[in-house]
């Protein structure tokens, strides 16, 4: 039996400039996670990939990767963001909507002598 990948079509989804920036940060983190997993499994840097010796040329910082490898990580990140949007989720920078968790809330309380031992 031949495996035929069937990813969800996200071609109609476009990313805002902010999400394009997020794509690059995600790509960097994808590489960091991959690298950490490899290192934890006993892999080290080698100028050529050698599975028997657990050597890999991409065990370098993201900025030192060849552009083709960065593009692979960017594509993974971009498609993940597009899928999240296609499935109806929203992505925003605000994070928590609880005012008591924001730094300005804490600063106001401290400045007004209401620190509650933060």
C-alpha positions as a LaTeX table, in Angstrom:
\begin{tabular}{lrrr}
\hline
Residue & $x$ (\AA) & $y$ (\AA) & $z$ (\AA) \\
\hline
Unk1 & 0.00 & 0.00 & 0.00 \\
Unk2 & 1.34 & 3.44 & $-0.92$ \\
Unk3 & 0.95 & 6.29 & 1.52 \\
Unk4 & $-0.58$ & 9.40 & $-0.04$ \\
Unk5 & $-0.39$ & 12.48 & 2.22 \\
Unk6 & $-3.59$ & 14.52 & 2.40 \\
Unk7 & $-2.88$ & 17.74 & 4.28 \\
Unk8 & $-5.78$ & 20.09 & 4.83 \\
Unk9 & $-5.86$ & 22.67 & 2.04 \\
Unk10 & $-4.90$ & 26.04 & 3.48 \\
Unk11 & $-4.17$ & 27.74 & 0.15 \\
Unk12 & $-6.95$ & 30.32 & 0.64 \\
Unk13 & $-5.56$ & 31.42 & 4.01 \\
Unk14 & $-3.17$ & 34.36 & 3.99 \\
Unk15 & $-1.11$ & 35.47 & 6.94 \\
Unk16 & $-0.94$ & 39.05 & 8.17 \\
Unk17 & 2.48 & 40.72 & 8.38 \\
Unk18 & 2.43 & 40.11 & 12.16 \\
Unk19 & 1.81 & 36.40 & 11.61 \\
Unk20 & 4.57 & 36.33 & 8.99 \\
Unk21 & 6.91 & 37.61 & 11.73 \\
Unk22 & 5.57 & 34.91 & 14.03 \\
Unk23 & 6.34 & 32.35 & 11.32 \\
Unk24 & 10.03 & 33.20 & 11.53 \\
Unk25 & 10.07 & 32.94 & 15.32 \\
Unk26 & 8.22 & 29.63 & 15.12 \\
Unk27 & 10.68 & 28.35 & 12.50 \\
Unk28 & 13.56 & 29.24 & 14.79 \\
Unk29 & 11.88 & 27.39 & 17.66 \\
Unk30 & 11.03 & 24.37 & 15.47 \\
Unk31 & 14.75 & 24.08 & 14.76 \\
Unk32 & 15.62 & 24.46 & 18.45 \\
Unk33 & 13.16 & 21.72 & 19.44 \\
Unk34 & 14.42 & 19.42 & 16.68 \\
Unk35 & 18.03 & 20.08 & 17.69 \\
Unk36 & 17.37 & 19.47 & 21.37 \\
Unk37 & 15.59 & 16.20 & 20.58 \\
Unk38 & 18.50 & 15.03 & 18.42 \\
Unk39 & 21.08 & 16.00 & 21.05 \\
Unk40 & 19.06 & 14.23 & 23.75 \\
Unk41 & 19.10 & 11.15 & 21.52 \\
Unk42 & 22.90 & 11.27 & 21.34 \\
Unk43 & 23.39 & 13.08 & 18.02 \\
Unk44 & 26.21 & 15.57 & 17.50 \\
Unk45 & 27.31 & 17.89 & 14.74 \\
Unk46 & 29.05 & 16.38 & 11.74 \\
Unk47 & 29.79 & 17.95 & 8.35 \\
Unk48 & 27.85 & 15.11 & 6.68 \\
Unk49 & 24.85 & 13.18 & 7.92 \\
Unk50 & 25.80 & 9.77 & 9.27 \\
Unk51 & 22.96 & 7.87 & 10.94 \\
Unk52 & 25.23 & 5.11 & 12.26 \\
Unk53 & 27.47 & 7.65 & 14.04 \\
Unk54 & 24.55 & 9.98 & 14.86 \\
Unk55 & 26.15 & 12.96 & 13.11 \\
Unk56 & 24.12 & 15.71 & 11.44 \\
Unk57 & 25.21 & 18.90 & 9.65 \\
Unk58 & 22.13 & 20.83 & 10.79 \\
Unk59 & 22.99 & 20.66 & 14.48 \\
Unk60 & 23.99 & 24.31 & 14.40 \\
Unk61 & 22.23 & 27.51 & 15.50 \\
Unk62 & 19.29 & 28.50 & 13.27 \\
Unk63 & 21.16 & 31.51 & 11.87 \\
Unk64 & 23.90 & 29.18 & 10.59 \\
Unk65 & 21.53 & 26.85 & 8.73 \\
Unk66 & 21.52 & 26.81 & 4.95 \\
Unk67 & 18.60 & 28.81 & 3.55 \\
Unk68 & 16.99 & 25.59 & 2.24 \\
Unk69 & 16.76 & 24.23 & 5.80 \\
Unk70 & 15.35 & 27.51 & 7.13 \\
Unk71 & 12.71 & 27.38 & 4.38 \\
Unk72 & 11.71 & 23.87 & 5.49 \\
Unk73 & 11.17 & 25.12 & 9.06 \\
Unk74 & 9.37 & 28.26 & 7.83 \\
Unk75 & 7.03 & 26.20 & 5.68 \\
Unk76 & 6.19 & 23.93 & 8.61 \\
Unk77 & 5.49 & 26.95 & 10.81 \\
Unk78 & 3.50 & 28.80 & 8.16 \\
Unk79 & 1.31 & 25.80 & 7.39 \\
Unk80 & 0.69 & 25.27 & 11.12 \\
Unk81 & $-0.47$ & 28.87 & 11.53 \\
Unk82 & $-2.67$ & 28.62 & 8.43 \\
Unk83 & $-4.24$ & 25.40 & 9.72 \\
Unk84 & $-5.00$ & 27.03 & 13.08 \\
Unk85 & $-6.78$ & 29.89 & 11.27 \\
Unk86 & $-8.59$ & 27.55 & 8.87 \\
Unk87 & $-9.95$ & 25.58 & 11.82 \\
Unk88 & $-11.55$ & 28.77 & 13.15 \\
Unk89 & $-9.12$ & 29.74 & 15.87 \\
Unk90 & $-7.90$ & 33.28 & 16.35 \\
Unk91 & $-4.28$ & 34.19 & 16.95 \\
Unk92 & $-3.54$ & 37.42 & 18.74 \\
Unk93 & $-0.62$ & 38.93 & 20.58 \\
Unk94 & $-2.59$ & 39.98 & 23.65 \\
Unk95 & $-2.39$ & 36.64 & 25.41 \\
Unk96 & $-4.25$ & 36.65 & 28.70 \\
Unk97 & $-7.31$ & 38.83 & 29.06 \\
Unk98 & $-7.04$ & 38.96 & 32.84 \\
Unk99 & $-6.00$ & 42.48 & 33.88 \\
Unk100 & $-4.52$ & 41.20 & 37.14 \\
Unk101 & $-1.90$ & 39.29 & 35.13 \\
Unk102 & $-0.59$ & 42.33 & 33.25 \\
Unk103 & 2.59 & 44.06 & 34.41 \\
Unk104 & 0.91 & 47.50 & 34.37 \\
Unk105 & $-1.67$ & 46.23 & 36.84 \\
Unk106 & 1.08 & 45.10 & 39.22 \\
Unk107 & 3.00 & 48.36 & 38.80 \\
Unk108 & $-0.09$ & 50.44 & 39.60 \\
Unk109 & $-0.75$ & 48.40 & 42.73 \\
Unk110 & 2.87 & 48.72 & 43.87 \\
Unk111 & 2.98 & 52.48 & 43.19 \\
Unk112 & $-0.23$ & 52.93 & 45.18 \\
Unk113 & 1.04 & 50.80 & 48.09 \\
Unk114 & $-1.29$ & 47.87 & 47.39 \\
Unk115 & 1.39 & 45.28 & 46.57 \\
Unk116 & $-0.17$ & 42.20 & 48.25 \\
Unk117 & 3.39 & 40.77 & 48.51 \\
Unk118 & 4.01 & 40.36 & 44.77 \\
\hline
\end{tabular}
